[in-house]
Amino acid sequence: MDEESLLRVCATSFPEEDVAEAKKLLFDSVSKTGIRRRKAGKNRRELEDIIDLFQQTPP
């Protein structure tokens, strides 16, 4: 699945609060500091951060 489709599916399936909590837990588990997002489009940018971390972190 391409990244754009994944973003759309996640954005429509999960509330913003769940995405923010998932991002926090993910970044804490790999000992990396996350960027705090604000304003319009926050949910999409949070999801992009999550996907980017998965792509950058070795299995």
C-alpha positions in Angstrom: 0.0 0.0 0.0 1.4 3.4 -0.9 1.9 6.0 1.8 -0.9 8.3 0.7 -3.5 5.5 0.9 -2.2 4.5 4.3 -2.5 8.1 5.6 -6.1 8.3 4.3 -7.1 5.0 5.9 -5.6 5.8 9.2 -6.9 9.4 9.3 -10.5 8.2 8.7 -10.2 5.2 11.0 -8.7 6.6 14.1 -9.6 9.7 16.2 -6.9 12.4 16.7 -6.5 11.5 20.4 -5.7 7.9 19.6 -3.2 8.9 16.9 -1.4 11.3 19.3 -1.3 8.6 22.0 0.0 6.0 19.6 2.7 8.4 18.4 3.8 9.1 22.0 4.0 5.5 22.9 5.9 4.6 19.7 8.5 7.4 20.1 8.9 6.5 23.8 9.5 2.9 22.9 12.4 3.7 20.6 13.8 6.5 22.9 13.3 9.2 20.4 11.8 12.7 21.0 8.7 13.4 19.0 7.7 16.7 17.5 4.5 18.2 19.0 2.1 19.2 16.3 -0.5 22.0 16.4 -3.0 23.8 14.2 -4.9 22.5 11.1 -3.7 19.2 9.6 -2.2 18.1 12.9 -3.6 14.5 12.6 -2.1 14.0 9.2 1.3 15.3 10.2 1.2 13.1 13.3 0.5 10.1 11.1 3.4 11.1 8.7 5.7 11.2 11.7 4.7 7.7 12.7 5.2 6.4 9.2 8.6 8.1 8.9 9.8 6.6 12.1 8.8 3.1 11.0 10.7 3.7 7.7 13.8 5.0 9.5 14.0 2.4 12.3 15.7 -0.9 11.6 13.5 -4.0 12.3 
